[in-house]
Amino acid sequence: MTAPTLAGRAGTNPDLDAFALSDGTVLAVADVGPDTGPADAAATAVLVHGWTQDHTSWDDVTEELRKSMRVVAYDARGHGWSDAGPTGTATIDTFADDLAEVIEGLVPSGRVVLAGH
């Protein structure tokens, strides 16, 4: 299976990971953690930005949190570096489903702190 790549609305970004959703939409994800590495963190903060924003709205928070925990901040479909997804999928229900897939796919176990605005 080929790894997903960011090649959508904003092109590619070598600083972000690509995460493919079940409908084929590819999200841009910043996945960072303590100096020992994200896998060694005791908990993971999943940060969800607001409408018309992107993961960078959390940059100041991410810099503080990453000192002690893993941080996953992603661009929602149609935002930032992420693909827009199929026509008609920019709904609150779909965004919630996307969040569930991100958590299930990237943080399948361990403690999770969810923050959004």
NUDRENVO-553789 format. One record per atom (N, C-alpha, C): residue number from 1; chain; atom name; x, y, z. Coordinates in Angstrom, 2 decimals. Example, Ala and Ser with C-alpha at 12.3 -4.5 7.8 and 13.67 -1.06 7.14 Angstrom:
BEGIN
+-----+--------+-------+---------+---------+---------+
! num ! chaine ! atome !       x !       y !       z !
+-----+--------+-------+---------+---------+---------+
!   1 !      A !     N !   13.19 !   -5.69 !    7.80 !
!   1 !      A !    CA !   12.30 !   -4.50 !    7.80 !
!   1 !      A !     C !   13.20 !   -3.30 !    7.80 !
!   2 !      A !     N !   12.85 !   -2.25 !    7.08 !
!   2 !      A !    CA !   13.67 !   -1.06 !    7.14 !
!   2 !      A !     C !   12.90 !    0.03 !    7.87 !
+-----+--------+-------+---------+---------+---------+
This chain:
BEGIN
+-----+--------+-------+---------+---------+---------+
! num ! chaine ! atome !       x !       y !       z !
+-----+--------+-------+---------+---------+---------+
!   1 !      A !     N !    0.84 !   -1.17 !    0.00 !
!   1 !      A !    CA !    0.00 !    0.00 !    0.00 !
!   1 !      A !     C !    0.89 !    1.24 !    0.00 !
!   2 !      A !     N !    0.61 !    2.21 !   -0.85 !
!   2 !      A !    CA !    1.38 !    3.43 !   -0.95 !
!   2 !      A !     C !    0.99 !    4.38 !    0.17 !
!   3 !      A !     N !    1.99 !    5.01 !    0.77 !
!   3 !      A !    CA !    1.73 !    5.98 !    1.83 !
!   3 !      A !     C !    1.05 !    7.21 !    1.24 !
!   4 !      A !     N !    0.12 !    7.81 !    1.98 !
!   4 !      A !    CA !   -0.55 !    9.01 !    1.47 !
!   4 !      A !     C !    0.44 !   10.16 !    1.37 !
!   5 !      A !     N !    0.20 !   11.06 !    0.44 !
!   5 !      A !    CA !    1.05 !   12.23 !    0.29 !
!   5 !      A !     C !    0.20 !   13.48 !    0.26 !
!   6 !      A !     N !    0.78 !   14.57 !    0.71 !
!   6 !      A !    CA !    0.10 !   15.86 !    0.65 !
!   6 !      A !     C !    0.36 !   16.46 !   -0.72 !
!   7 !      A !     N !   -0.64 !   16.51 !   -1.52 !
!   7 !      A !    CA !   -0.48 !   17.08 !   -2.85 !
!   7 !      A !     C !   -1.76 !   17.80 !   -3.25 !
!   8 !      A !     N !   -2.52 !   18.22 !   -2.29 !
!   8 !      A !    CA !   -3.81 !   18.83 !   -2.56 !
!   8 !      A !     C !   -3.75 !   20.33 !   -2.72 !
!   9 !      A !     N !   -4.65 !   20.99 !   -2.05 !
!   9 !      A !    CA !   -4.90 !   22.41 !   -2.20 !
!   9 !      A !     C !   -3.65 !   23.28 !   -2.11 !
!  10 !      A !     N !   -2.78 !   23.00 !   -1.14 !
!  10 !      A !    CA !   -1.64 !   23.86 !   -0.90 !
!  10 !      A !     C !   -0.32 !   23.24 !   -1.32 !
!  11 !      A !     N !   -0.35 !   22.12 !   -2.00 !
!  11 !      A !    CA !    0.88 !   21.46 !   -2.41 !
!  11 !      A !     C !    1.43 !   20.57 !   -1.32 !
!  12 !      A !     N !    2.74 !   20.42 !   -1.28 !
!  12 !      A !    CA !    3.36 !   19.54 !   -0.31 !
!  12 !      A !     C !    4.02 !   20.35 !    0.80 !
!  13 !      A !     N !    4.23 !   19.72 !    1.95 !
!  13 !      A !    CA !    4.90 !   20.36 !    3.06 !
!  13 !      A !     C !    5.74 !   19.29 !    3.76 !
!  14 !      A !     N !    7.06 !   19.40 !    3.67 !
!  14 !      A !    CA !    7.92 !   18.36 !    4.26 !
!  14 !      A !     C !    7.87 !   18.31 !    5.79 !
!  15 !      A !     N !    7.33 !   19.34 !    6.43 !
!  15 !      A !    CA !    7.27 !   19.37 !    7.90 !
!  15 !      A !     C !    6.01 !   18.71 !    8.45 !
!  16 !      A !     N !    5.10 !   18.29 !    7.58 !
!  16 !      A !    CA !    3.84 !   17.69 !    8.03 !
!  16 !      A !     C !    3.72 !   16.26 !    7.53 !
!  17 !      A !     N !    3.07 !   15.44 !    8.33 !
!  17 !      A !    CA !    2.76 !   14.07 !    7.92 !
!  17 !      A !     C !    1.44 !   14.07 !    7.17 !
!  18 !      A !     N !    1.22 !   13.03 !    6.40 !
!  18 !      A !    CA !   -0.03 !   12.86 !    5.67 !
!  18 !      A !     C !   -0.82 !   11.72 !    6.32 !
!  19 !      A !     N !   -2.10 !   11.95 !    6.53 !
!  19 !      A !    CA !   -2.97 !   10.93 !    7.11 !
!  19 !      A !     C !   -4.19 !   10.78 !    6.20 !
!  20 !      A !     N !   -4.38 !    9.59 !    5.65 !
!  20 !      A !    CA !   -5.49 !    9.33 !    4.73 !
!  20 !      A !     C !   -6.73 !    8.89 !    5.50 !
!  21 !      A !     N !   -7.84 !    9.57 !    5.25 !
!  21 !      A !    CA !   -9.12 !    9.21 !    5.84 !
!  21 !      A !     C !   -9.78 !    8.11 !    5.01 !
!  22 !      A !     N !  -10.80 !    7.51 !    5.54 !
!  22 !      A !    CA !  -11.45 !    6.39 !    4.86 !
!  22 !      A !     C !  -12.07 !    6.79 !    3.52 !
!  23 !      A !     N !  -12.41 !    8.07 !    3.32 !
!  23 !      A !    CA !  -12.99 !    8.48 !    2.04 !
!  23 !      A !     C !  -11.94 !    8.94 !    1.04 !
!  24 !      A !     N !  -10.65 !    8.78 !    1.42 !
!  24 !      A !    CA !   -9.54 !    9.13 !    0.53 !
!  24 !      A !     C !   -9.00 !   10.53 !    0.74 !
!  25 !      A !     N !   -9.66 !   11.35 !    1.51 !
!  25 !      A !    CA !   -9.16 !   12.69 !    1.80 !
!  25 !      A !     C !   -7.87 !   12.57 !    2.61 !
!  26 !      A !     N !   -6.87 !   13.35 !    2.25 !
!  26 !      A !    CA !   -5.59 !   13.33 !    2.95 !
!  26 !      A !     C !   -5.48 !   14.59 !    3.81 !
!  27 !      A !     N !   -5.27 !   14.36 !    5.12 !
!  27 !      A !    CA !   -5.10 !   15.47 !    6.06 !
!  27 !      A !     C !   -3.62 !   15.70 !    6.34 !
!  28 !      A !     N !   -3.28 !   16.96 !    6.56 !
!  28 !      A !    CA !   -1.93 !   17.34 !    6.99 !
!  28 !      A !     C !   -1.89 !   17.29 !    8.51 !
!  29 !      A !     N !   -0.86 !   16.64 !    9.06 !
!  29 !      A !    CA !   -0.76 !   16.44 !   10.50 !
!  29 !      A !     C !    0.62 !   16.83 !   11.00 !
!  30 !      A !     N !    0.64 !   17.64 !   12.06 !
!  30 !      A !    CA !    1.87 !   17.92 !   12.80 !
!  30 !      A !     C !    1.85 !   17.00 !   14.01 !
!  31 !      A !     N !    2.83 !   16.12 !   14.13 !
!  31 !      A !    CA !    2.89 !   15.14 !   15.21 !
!  31 !      A !     C !    4.25 !   15.30 !   15.88 !
!  32 !      A !     N !    4.25 !   15.95 !   17.05 !
!  32 !      A !    CA !    5.50 !   16.26 !   17.74 !
!  32 !      A !     C !    5.42 !   15.82 !   19.19 !
!  33 !      A !     N !    6.57 !   15.75 !   19.83 !
!  33 !      A !    CA !    6.59 !   15.33 !   21.21 !
!  33 !      A !     C !    7.83 !   15.77 !   21.94 !
!  34 !      A !     N !    8.01 !   15.24 !   23.13 !
!  34 !      A !    CA !    9.20 !   15.59 !   23.92 !
!  34 !      A !     C !   10.48 !   15.21 !   23.19 !
!  35 !      A !     N !   11.59 !   15.70 !   23.71 !
!  35 !      A !    CA !   12.88 !   15.43 !   23.08 !
!  35 !      A !     C !   13.14 !   13.93 !   22.92 !
!  36 !      A !     N !   12.54 !   13.12 !   23.79 !
!  36 !      A !    CA !   12.75 !   11.68 !   23.70 !
!  36 !      A !     C !   11.93 !   11.08 !   22.56 !
!  37 !      A !     N !   11.01 !   11.84 !   22.01 !
!  37 !      A !    CA !   10.21 !   11.39 !   20.88 !
!  37 !      A !     C !    8.75 !   11.20 !   21.25 !
!  38 !      A !     N !    7.85 !   11.40 !   20.28 !
!  38 !      A !    CA !    6.42 !   11.27 !   20.53 !
!  38 !      A !     C !    6.00 !    9.92 !   21.10 !
!  39 !      A !     N !    6.68 !    8.86 !   20.71 !
!  39 !      A !    CA !    6.29 !    7.52 !   21.17 !
!  39 !      A !     C !    6.53 !    7.34 !   22.67 !
!  40 !      A !     N !    7.41 !    8.15 !   23.25 !
!  40 !      A !    CA !    7.74 !    8.03 !   24.66 !
!  40 !      A !     C !    6.86 !    8.89 !   25.57 !
!  41 !      A !     N !    5.94 !    9.64 !   25.01 !
!  41 !      A !    CA !    5.11 !   10.55 !   25.80 !
!  41 !      A !     C !    4.07 !    9.78 !   26.60 !
!  42 !      A !     N !    3.77 !   10.27 !   27.79 !
!  42 !      A !    CA !    2.78 !    9.62 !   28.67 !
!  42 !      A !     C !    1.36 !    9.91 !   28.22 !
!  43 !      A !     N !    1.15 !   11.00 !   27.49 !
!  43 !      A !    CA !   -0.18 !   11.37 !   27.02 !
!  43 !      A !     C !   -0.04 !   12.10 !   25.69 !
!  44 !      A !     N !   -1.14 !   12.17 !   24.96 !
!  44 !      A !    CA !   -1.16 !   12.86 !   23.68 !
!  44 !      A !     C !   -2.25 !   13.91 !   23.70 !
!  45 !      A !     N !   -1.92 !   15.14 !   23.33 !
!  45 !      A !    CA !   -2.90 !   16.19 !   23.13 !
!  45 !      A !     C !   -3.27 !   16.22 !   21.66 !
!  46 !      A !     N !   -4.55 !   16.12 !   21.36 !
!  46 !      A !    CA !   -5.04 !   16.26 !   19.99 !
!  46 !      A !     C !   -5.70 !   17.63 !   19.91 !
!  47 !      A !     N !   -5.16 !   18.49 !   19.03 !
!  47 !      A !    CA !   -5.61 !   19.87 !   18.93 !
!  47 !      A !     C !   -6.38 !   20.09 !   17.63 !
!  48 !      A !     N !   -7.59 !   20.60 !   17.76 !
!  48 !      A !    CA !   -8.47 !   20.82 !   16.61 !
!  48 !      A !     C !   -8.71 !   22.32 !   16.46 !
!  49 !      A !     N !   -8.34 !   22.86 !   15.32 !
!  49 !      A !    CA !   -8.49 !   24.30 !   15.08 !
!  49 !      A !     C !   -9.93 !   24.68 !   14.77 !
!  50 !      A !     N !  -10.19 !   25.98 !   14.74 !
!  50 !      A !    CA !  -11.51 !   26.50 !   14.43 !
!  50 !      A !     C !  -11.74 !   26.66 !   12.93 !
!  51 !      A !     N !  -12.96 !   26.98 !   12.57 !
!  51 !      A !    CA !  -13.37 !   27.16 !   11.18 !
!  51 !      A !     C !  -12.49 !   28.22 !   10.52 !
!  52 !      A !     N !  -12.03 !   27.96 !    9.33 !
!  52 !      A !    CA !  -11.18 !   28.79 !    8.47 !
!  52 !      A !     C !   -9.76 !   28.96 !    9.00 !
!  53 !      A !     N !   -9.38 !   28.23 !   10.03 !
!  53 !      A !    CA !   -8.02 !   28.29 !   10.54 !
!  53 !      A !     C !   -7.26 !   27.03 !   10.10 !
!  54 !      A !     N !   -6.10 !   26.83 !   10.66 !
!  54 !      A !    CA !   -5.34 !   25.59 !   10.42 !
!  54 !      A !     C !   -4.54 !   25.26 !   11.68 !
!  55 !      A !     N !   -3.74 !   24.20 !   11.60 !
!  55 !      A !    CA !   -3.01 !   23.73 !   12.79 !
!  55 !      A !     C !   -2.09 !   24.79 !   13.38 !
!  56 !      A !     N !   -1.68 !   25.78 !   12.59 !
!  56 !      A !    CA !   -0.75 !   26.79 !   13.09 !
!  56 !      A !     C !   -1.41 !   27.71 !   14.13 !
!  57 !      A !     N !   -2.73 !   27.69 !   14.23 !
!  57 !      A !    CA !   -3.38 !   28.50 !   15.27 !
!  57 !      A !     C !   -3.01 !   27.98 !   16.66 !
!  58 !      A !     N !   -2.46 !   26.77 !   16.73 !
!  58 !      A !    CA !   -2.05 !   26.15 !   17.98 !
!  58 !      A !     C !   -0.54 !   26.23 !   18.21 !
!  59 !      A !     N !    0.22 !   26.93 !   17.39 !
!  59 !      A !    CA !    1.68 !   26.90 !   17.48 !
!  59 !      A !     C !    2.22 !   27.23 !   18.87 !
!  60 !      A !     N !    1.72 !   28.28 !   19.49 !
!  60 !      A !    CA !    2.22 !   28.65 !   20.82 !
!  60 !      A !     C !    1.91 !   27.57 !   21.85 !
!  61 !      A !     N !    0.71 !   27.01 !   21.78 !
!  61 !      A !    CA !    0.30 !   25.95 !   22.69 !
!  61 !      A !     C !    1.14 !   24.69 !   22.43 !
!  62 !      A !     N !    1.32 !   24.37 !   21.17 !
!  62 !      A !    CA !    2.10 !   23.18 !   20.80 !
!  62 !      A !     C !    3.51 !   23.26 !   21.37 !
!  63 !      A !     N !    4.15 !   24.41 !   21.26 !
!  63 !      A !    CA !    5.52 !   24.56 !   21.74 !
!  63 !      A !     C !    5.62 !   24.31 !   23.24 !
!  64 !      A !     N !    4.62 !   24.70 !   24.00 !
!  64 !      A !    CA !    4.63 !   24.45 !   25.44 !
!  64 !      A !     C !    4.30 !   22.99 !   25.76 !
!  65 !      A !     N !    3.25 !   22.46 !   25.13 !
!  65 !      A !    CA !    2.82 !   21.10 !   25.43 !
!  65 !      A !     C !    3.85 !   20.06 !   25.02 !
!  66 !      A !     N !    4.53 !   20.28 !   23.92 !
!  66 !      A !    CA !    5.46 !   19.27 !   23.40 !
!  66 !      A !     C !    6.65 !   19.02 !   24.32 !
!  67 !      A !     N !    6.84 !   19.89 !   25.30 !
!  67 !      A !    CA !    7.92 !   19.69 !   26.27 !
!  67 !      A !     C !    7.66 !   18.48 !   27.15 !
!  68 !      A !     N !    6.39 !   18.16 !   27.35 !
!  68 !      A !    CA !    6.05 !   17.07 !   28.28 !
!  68 !      A !     C !    5.12 !   16.02 !   27.70 !
!  69 !      A !     N !    4.56 !   16.25 !   26.52 !
!  69 !      A !    CA !    3.63 !   15.28 !   25.95 !
!  69 !      A !     C !    3.67 !   15.33 !   24.43 !
!  70 !      A !     N !    3.13 !   14.31 !   23.83 !
!  70 !      A !    CA !    2.97 !   14.25 !   22.38 !
!  70 !      A !     C !    1.84 !   15.19 !   22.00 !
!  71 !      A !     N !    1.99 !   15.86 !   20.86 !
!  71 !      A !    CA !    0.96 !   16.77 !   20.36 !
!  71 !      A !     C !    0.65 !   16.40 !   18.91 !
!  72 !      A !     N !   -0.62 !   16.18 !   18.63 !
!  72 !      A !    CA !   -1.10 !   15.93 !   17.26 !
!  72 !      A !     C !   -2.03 !   17.08 !   16.92 !
!  73 !      A !     N !   -1.62 !   17.91 !   15.97 !
!  73 !      A !    CA !   -2.46 !   19.01 !   15.49 !
!  73 !      A !     C !   -2.59 !   18.83 !   13.99 !
!  74 !      A !     N !   -3.82 !   18.87 !   13.50 !
!  74 !      A !    CA !   -4.01 !   18.61 !   12.08 !
!  74 !      A !     C !   -4.85 !   19.70 !   11.43 !
!  75 !      A !     N !   -4.73 !   19.79 !   10.10 !
!  75 !      A !    CA !   -5.57 !   20.69 !    9.32 !
!  75 !      A !     C !   -6.81 !   19.92 !    8.91 !
!  76 !      A !     N !   -7.97 !   20.43 !    9.29 !
!  76 !      A !    CA !   -9.23 !   19.79 !    8.89 !
!  76 !      A !     C !   -9.37 !   19.81 !    7.37 !
!  77 !      A !     N !  -10.20 !   18.93 !    6.87 !
!  77 !      A !    CA !  -10.42 !   18.89 !    5.41 !
!  77 !      A !     C !  -10.81 !   20.29 !    4.93 !
!  78 !      A !     N !  -10.20 !   20.68 !    3.81 !
!  78 !      A !    CA !  -10.50 !   21.99 !    3.23 !
!  78 !      A !     C !   -9.80 !   23.15 !    3.91 !
!  79 !      A !     N !   -8.92 !   22.86 !    4.84 !
!  79 !      A !    CA !   -8.21 !   23.90 !    5.58 !
!  79 !      A !     C !   -6.71 !   23.67 !    5.46 !
!  80 !      A !     N !   -5.95 !   24.75 !    5.52 !
!  80 !      A !    CA !   -4.49 !   24.65 !    5.53 !
!  80 !      A !     C !   -3.95 !   23.79 !    4.41 !
!  81 !      A !     N !   -3.13 !   22.80 !    4.78 !
!  81 !      A !    CA !   -2.46 !   21.94 !    3.81 !
!  81 !      A !     C !   -3.28 !   20.71 !    3.43 !
!  82 !      A !     N !   -4.42 !   20.50 !    4.07 !
!  82 !      A !    CA !   -5.22 !   19.29 !    3.82 !
!  82 !      A !     C !   -6.04 !   19.38 !    2.54 !
!  83 !      A !     N !   -6.35 !   18.20 !    2.00 !
!  83 !      A !    CA !   -7.23 !   18.14 !    0.83 !
!  83 !      A !     C !   -8.64 !   18.58 !    1.22 !
!  84 !      A !     N !   -9.40 !   19.00 !    0.23 !
!  84 !      A !    CA !  -10.77 !   19.45 !    0.48 !
!  84 !      A !     C !  -11.72 !   18.28 !    0.70 !
!  85 !      A !     N !  -11.45 !   17.16 !    0.08 !
!  85 !      A !    CA !  -12.35 !   16.03 !    0.19 !
!  85 !      A !     C !  -13.44 !   16.10 !   -0.87 !
!  86 !      A !     N !  -14.26 !   15.05 !   -0.95 !
!  86 !      A !    CA !  -15.33 !   15.02 !   -1.94 !
!  86 !      A !     C !  -16.33 !   16.16 !   -1.73 !
!  87 !      A !     N !  -16.95 !   16.58 !   -2.79 !
!  87 !      A !    CA !  -17.97 !   17.63 !   -2.74 !
!  87 !      A !     C !  -19.05 !   17.26 !   -1.73 !
!  88 !      A !     N !  -19.42 !   18.23 !   -0.90 !
!  88 !      A !    CA !  -20.49 !   18.03 !    0.06 !
!  88 !      A !     C !  -20.05 !   17.45 !    1.39 !
!  89 !      A !     N !  -18.73 !   17.26 !    1.59 !
!  89 !      A !    CA !  -18.29 !   16.61 !    2.83 !
!  89 !      A !     C !  -17.81 !   17.61 !    3.89 !
!  90 !      A !     N !  -17.89 !   18.89 !    3.61 !
!  90 !      A !    CA !  -17.47 !   19.89 !    4.59 !
!  90 !      A !     C !  -18.63 !   20.17 !    5.55 !
!  91 !      A !     N !  -18.94 !   19.17 !    6.39 !
!  91 !      A !    CA !  -20.03 !   19.31 !    7.35 !
!  91 !      A !     C !  -19.49 !   19.05 !    8.75 !
!  92 !      A !     N !  -20.23 !   19.52 !    9.74 !
!  92 !      A !    CA !  -19.84 !   19.29 !   11.13 !
!  92 !      A !     C !  -19.76 !   17.79 !   11.42 !
!  93 !      A !     N !  -20.75 !   17.03 !   10.92 !
!  93 !      A !    CA !  -20.75 !   15.58 !   11.15 !
!  93 !      A !     C !  -19.49 !   14.93 !   10.55 !
!  94 !      A !     N !  -19.11 !   15.34 !    9.35 !
!  94 !      A !    CA !  -17.92 !   14.77 !    8.71 !
!  94 !      A !     C !  -16.66 !   15.18 !    9.46 !
!  95 !      A !     N !  -16.60 !   16.43 !    9.92 !
!  95 !      A !    CA !  -15.43 !   16.87 !   10.69 !
!  95 !      A !     C !  -15.31 !   16.05 !   11.97 !
!  96 !      A !     N !  -16.42 !   15.74 !   12.61 !
!  96 !      A !    CA !  -16.40 !   14.90 !   13.82 !
!  96 !      A !     C !  -15.92 !   13.49 !   13.49 !
!  97 !      A !     N !  -16.41 !   12.96 !   12.38 !
!  97 !      A !    CA !  -15.96 !   11.63 !   11.95 !
!  97 !      A !     C !  -14.46 !   11.64 !   11.65 !
!  98 !      A !     N !  -13.98 !   12.72 !   11.03 !
!  98 !      A !    CA !  -12.55 !   12.85 !   10.74 !
!  98 !      A !     C !  -11.74 !   12.85 !   12.03 !
!  99 !      A !     N !  -12.19 !   13.59 !   13.02 !
!  99 !      A !    CA !  -11.50 !   13.61 !   14.32 !
!  99 !      A !     C !  -11.42 !   12.21 !   14.91 !
! 100 !      A !     N !  -12.53 !   11.48 !   14.85 !
! 100 !      A !    CA !  -12.54 !   10.11 !   15.37 !
! 100 !      A !     C !  -11.52 !    9.24 !   14.63 !
! 101 !      A !     N !  -11.43 !    9.40 !   13.30 !
! 101 !      A !    CA !  -10.46 !    8.62 !   12.53 !
! 101 !      A !     C !   -9.02 !    9.01 !   12.87 !
! 102 !      A !     N !   -8.78 !   10.30 !   13.08 !
! 102 !      A !    CA !   -7.43 !   10.75 !   13.45 !
! 102 !      A !     C !   -7.03 !   10.13 !   14.78 !
! 103 !      A !     N !   -7.93 !   10.18 !   15.76 !
! 103 !      A !    CA !   -7.61 !    9.61 !   17.06 !
! 103 !      A !     C !   -7.40 !    8.10 !   16.95 !
! 104 !      A !     N !   -8.31 !    7.43 !   16.27 !
! 104 !      A !    CA !   -8.20 !    5.97 !   16.13 !
! 104 !      A !     C !   -6.93 !    5.57 !   15.38 !
! 105 !      A !     N !   -6.59 !    6.34 !   14.36 !
! 105 !      A !    CA !   -5.43 !    5.99 !   13.54 !
! 105 !      A !     C !   -4.09 !    6.40 !   14.11 !
! 106 !      A !     N !   -4.06 !    7.54 !   14.82 !
! 106 !      A !    CA !   -2.78 !    8.06 !   15.29 !
! 106 !      A !     C !   -2.56 !    7.90 !   16.79 !
! 107 !      A !     N !   -3.64 !    7.75 !   17.54 !
! 107 !      A !    CA !   -3.53 !    7.61 !   19.00 !
! 107 !      A !     C !   -4.46 !    6.49 !   19.46 !
! 108 !      A !     N !   -4.21 !    5.27 !   18.99 !
! 108 !      A !    CA !   -5.13 !    4.16 !   19.26 !
! 108 !      A !     C !   -5.16 !    3.71 !   20.72 !
! 109 !      A !     N !   -4.17 !    4.12 !   21.51 !
! 109 !      A !    CA !   -4.14 !    3.74 !   22.92 !
! 109 !      A !     C !   -3.45 !    4.85 !   23.70 !
! 110 !      A !     N !   -3.57 !    4.77 !   25.01 !
! 110 !      A !    CA !   -2.96 !    5.74 !   25.88 !
! 110 !      A !     C !   -3.90 !    6.90 !   26.20 !
! 111 !      A !     N !   -3.40 !    7.77 !   27.03 !
! 111 !      A !    CA !   -4.20 !    8.91 !   27.46 !
! 111 !      A !     C !   -4.26 !    9.97 !   26.37 !
! 112 !      A !     N !   -5.46 !   10.55 !   26.18 !
! 112 !      A !    CA !   -5.67 !   11.58 !   25.18 !
! 112 !      A !     C !   -6.30 !   12.80 !   25.84 !
! 113 !      A !     N !   -5.75 !   13.96 !   25.52 !
! 113 !      A !    CA !   -6.34 !   15.23 !   25.92 !
! 113 !      A !     C !   -6.80 !   15.89 !   24.62 !
! 114 !      A !     N !   -8.08 !   16.22 !   24.54 !
! 114 !      A !    CA !   -8.66 !   16.80 !   23.34 !
! 114 !      A !     C !   -8.94 !   18.28 !   23.59 !
! 115 !      A !     N !   -8.46 !   19.13 !   22.70 !
! 115 !      A !    CA !   -8.72 !   20.57 !   22.80 !
! 115 !      A !     C !   -9.15 !   21.08 !   21.44 !
! 116 !      A !     N !  -10.13 !   21.95 !   21.43 !
! 116 !      A !    CA !  -10.59 !   22.51 !   20.18 !
! 116 !      A !     C !  -11.23 !   23.87 !   20.39 !
! 117 !      A !     N !  -11.41 !   24.57 !   19.29 !
! 117 !      A !    CA !  -12.11 !   25.85 !   19.33 !
! 117 !      A !     C !  -12.72 !   26.13 !   17.99 !
+-----+--------+-------+---------+---------+---------+
